Amino acid sequence: MADAIGALFVRDLKVSSNRGRILLSAPKLDIAAGAAVGIKGPSGAGKSTLLFALAGLQQNCTGAIKWGSVDLTAANQTAKAKFRRDHLGIVFQDFLLFDELGPLENGAIQSLFRPKTARAGLRTAASATLKQLGVSRDTGDVTTYSGGERQRISVARALAHDPAILLADEPTANLDRDAADALATDLVSQAKGKGRTLIVVSHDQSVLDQMDRVITVKDGVVA
């Protein structure tokens, strides 16, 4: 459907610095709901800036960033936060886990900030995803887990609320080759299995090869 929340419509997007310098320009970008899309380009080209703009986390944006009928550039900060809470999961390069917590507690961390009625469901969903990803749900803290396992825990955290959109910023950068390949497969599987839109920033050609489509960002311009 044209108004599906996972369908992306970008027009005349410009991201500026606080001094007015254009950091990123995306004249036109359309992504169908449920597509798996990679974003590639040299370091410093603006790939992460684009991803953060799509998440409503980038300041000084003009133009249109529409997920379905929701225009994030026109939304206030409260509305953007609500959109991320309801529809968006994000996987970061550096895991961003709480080392003193176990995998399930990290995977279900959102339950601490949700109404009591939603907490059990988030823990159940996180537990199920950890199982699918082959991560032990033991109660020990996550410092004993490998890099690949820690990143899988961050994926479970991003998916606990069953988002329609999954964004990932260099998710395999800190992993060895085998772990990186496995994680890329897991990301695509978790997205395709639920019809989620997946957008991944990566320098890793093995990750990009698993995408339906790859977008290039060069010198701050989305090709």
C-alpha positions in Angstrom: 0.0 0.0 0.0 1.2 3.5 -0.8 0.6 4.6 2.8 2.3 1.6 4.4 4.5 2.8 7.3 7.6 1.1 5.9 7.4 2.8 2.6 9.9 5.7 2.3 9.4 8.9 0.2 12.2 11.5 0.3 12.1 14.7 -1.7 14.6 17.6 -1.8 16.1 16.6 1.5 19.0 18.9 2.7 20.8 18.5 6.0 22.8 21.5 7.1 25.4 22.3 9.8 24.6 24.9 12.4 26.5 27.3 10.3 24.4 26.6 7.2 26.8 24.4 5.3 25.0 21.6 3.3 26.1 18.3 4.7 23.8 16.1 2.7 21.5 16.4 -0.3 19.0 13.8 -1.4 16.8 15.2 -4.2 14.8 12.0 -4.6 14.7 8.6 -2.9 11.9 6.1 -2.8 12.0 2.7 -1.0 9.2 0.2 -1.1 7.9 -1.2 2.2 9.7 -4.5 2.9 12.7 -3.8 0.8 16.3 -4.4 1.9 18.5 -1.5 0.9 22.2 -0.9 1.4 23.9 2.5 1.6 27.5 2.7 0.5 30.1 5.4 -0.1 33.5 6.6 1.1 34.1 7.5 4.8 32.7 10.9 5.5 30.4 11.0 2.5 27.3 11.4 4.5 25.9 7.8 4.8 25.3 7.9 8.6 23.9 11.4 8.3 21.3 10.1 5.8 20.5 7.2 8.1 20.0 9.5 11.2 17.9 11.8 9.1 15.7 8.9 8.1 15.3 8.1 11.8 14.4 11.7 12.7 17.6 12.0 14.7 19.3 14.6 12.5 19.0 18.3 13.1 18.6 21.0 10.5 16.7 19.0 7.9 14.5 20.5 5.2 12.5 18.8 2.4 10.3 15.8 3.0 11.1 12.5 4.7 7.9 10.5 4.7 7.4 7.0 6.1 4.0 6.2 4.8 1.9 9.3 5.7 4.2 10.5 8.5 6.5 13.4 7.5 9.4 13.4 10.0 10.8 16.7 8.8 7.4 18.4 9.6 7.1 16.6 13.0 8.1 18.0 16.4 10.5 16.2 18.6 7.8 14.5 20.6 6.2 13.2 17.5 9.5 12.0 16.2 10.2 10.1 19.4 6.8 8.5 19.3 7.4 7.4 15.7 10.7 5.8 16.7 9.1 4.1 19.7 6.3 2.7 17.7 7.8 1.9 14.3 11.6 2.0 14.2 14.4 -0.2 15.4 18.1 0.9 15.2 21.3 -1.2 15.3 24.5 0.7 16.0 28.1 -0.1 15.2 29.2 -0.2 18.8 26.5 -2.4 20.3 25.6 0.1 23.1 24.7 -2.6 25.6 24.6 -2.3 29.4 27.5 -4.5 30.4 26.1 -5.2 33.8 22.9 -6.7 32.4 22.3 -10.0 30.8 21.2 -10.6 27.2 17.5 -10.7 27.9 17.6 -7.6 30.1 19.5 -5.8 27.3 17.2 -7.1 24.6 14.1 -6.0 26.5 15.5 -2.8 27.9 12.6 -0.8 26.4 10.3 -2.5 28.9 11.7 -0.2 31.6 10.2 2.8 29.8 6.9 1.3 28.7 3.6 0.9 30.6 3.4 -2.2 32.8 0.9 -3.7 30.4 3.5 -3.8 27.6 6.5 -5.0 29.5 5.8 -8.8 29.5 5.2 -8.7 25.7 8.5 -6.9 25.1 10.4 -9.5 27.2 8.7 -12.4 25.4 9.5 -10.9 22.0 13.2 -10.2 23.0 13.5 -13.7 24.3 12.1 -15.3 21.2 14.4 -13.2 18.9 17.4 -14.1 21.0 16.5 -17.8 20.6 16.1 -17.3 16.8 19.5 -15.7 16.6 21.1 -18.4 18.6 22.0 -16.3 21.7 21.9 -17.9 25.1 19.4 -16.1 27.4 21.4 -16.9 30.6 21.3 -14.4 33.4 25.1 -13.6 33.3 26.2 -10.2 32.1 27.0 -9.6 28.4 30.8 -9.0 29.0 31.4 -12.7 28.4 29.7 -12.8 25.0 31.6 -12.5 21.7 31.3 -9.5 19.4 28.9 -11.3 17.1 26.7 -12.4 20.0 26.7 -8.9 21.5 25.6 -7.5 18.1 22.8 -10.1 17.9 21.6 -8.9 21.3 21.4 -5.4 20.0 19.4 -6.7 17.0 17.0 -8.4 19.5 16.7 -5.1 21.3 15.9 -3.2 18.1 13.2 -5.7 17.2 11.5 -6.3 20.6 8.7 -3.9 19.8 8.1 -5.4 16.3 9.0 -2.3 14.3 8.1 -2.0 10.6 11.5 -0.4 9.9 15.0 -1.6 10.8 18.0 0.7 10.4 21.5 -0.4 10.9 24.7 1.7 10.9 27.8 -0.3 10.0 26.5 -3.3 12.0 29.4 -5.6 11.1 32.3 -3.2 11.4 33.6 -4.6 14.7 33.1 -8.3 13.8 35.3 -10.9 12.2 34.4 -12.2 8.8 32.4 -15.2 9.9 30.4 -13.3 12.5 29.8 -10.4 10.0 28.4 -12.8 7.4 26.2 -14.5 9.9 24.9 -11.2 11.2 24.1 -9.9 7.7 22.1 -13.0 7.0 20.3 -12.6 10.4 19.4 -9.0 9.6 17.9 -9.9 6.2 16.1 -12.9 7.6 14.6 -10.9 10.5 13.5 -8.2 8.1 12.1 -10.4 5.3 10.4 -12.8 7.7 8.2 -10.0 9.0 8.0 -7.8 5.9 10.1 -5.1 7.5 11.9 -2.4 5.6 15.7 -2.8 6.2 18.2 0.0 5.5 21.9 -0.7 6.2 24.9 1.6 6.0 28.0 -0.5 5.3 31.4 -0.6 3.8 31.1 -4.4 3.8 30.5 -5.7 0.3 29.3 -9.1 1.7 26.6 -7.2 3.5 25.7 -5.1 0.5 25.5 -8.2 -1.7 22.6 -9.4 0.4 20.5 -6.3 -0.2 17.8 -5.9 -2.8 19.3 -2.6 -3.9 22.3 -0.4 -3.0 22.3 3.4 -2.9 25.5 5.4 -3.2 26.3 8.5 -1.2 29.3 10.5 -2.5 30.5 14.0 -1.4 27.3 14.5 0.5 24.9 13.7 -2.4 22.6 10.7 -2.6 23.0 9.3 -6.1 
